[in-house]
Amino acid sequence: MVKERMVGFELRTVNNLIKRYIDAKRPPELDCSTGIHGWALHFFYENRDKDVFQRDFEQRFSIRRSTATNMLKLMEKNGLINRVAVDCDARLKKIVLTEKAIKINKMIINDIEKCEENLRNGIEKEELDSFFNTLDKIKANLEV
């Protein structure tokens, strides 16, 4: 009897491989951070013209509040971000990249592009479209 491949197991395996790839390529300036910090920096950089708050970060990365809090605290401690109060509500703190983070982001963009190129190698556009369509359905199935 041939056992059917399990979607969750395969996704977890690919996730581990991507994490290993990113960690191996991580700039030395991020040596005390994890690979996800690079993706986070890139997200903040891409949205630097907007007010981005912790809840935006949580939603984009599908992470819990406590996880986001711990990540942002470490990024702040490492001099990558600042949390700045906004005029309309003293409780809200927008996330602003430091100059150090902006410099690092240039390296991260290059690494993300190389990783993405590597991931897409040998895969046709139609296959990618189907893959992303399937991923969207899987994510919708898992949303609580």
Salt bridges, closest charged atoms under 4 A:
GLU10 OE1 - ARG5 NH2 3.28
ASP23 OD2 - LYS19 NZ 2.62
ASP23 OD1 - ARG26 NH2 2.72
GLU46 OE2 - HIS42 NE2 3.96
ASP51 OD1 - LYS94 NZ 3.39
GLU76 OE1 - ARG83 NE 3.29
ASP89 OD2 - ARG91 NH2 2.95
GLU116 OE2 - ARG120 NE 2.56
ASP129 OD2 - LYS125 NZ 2.83
ASP136 OD1 - LYS139 NZ 3.90
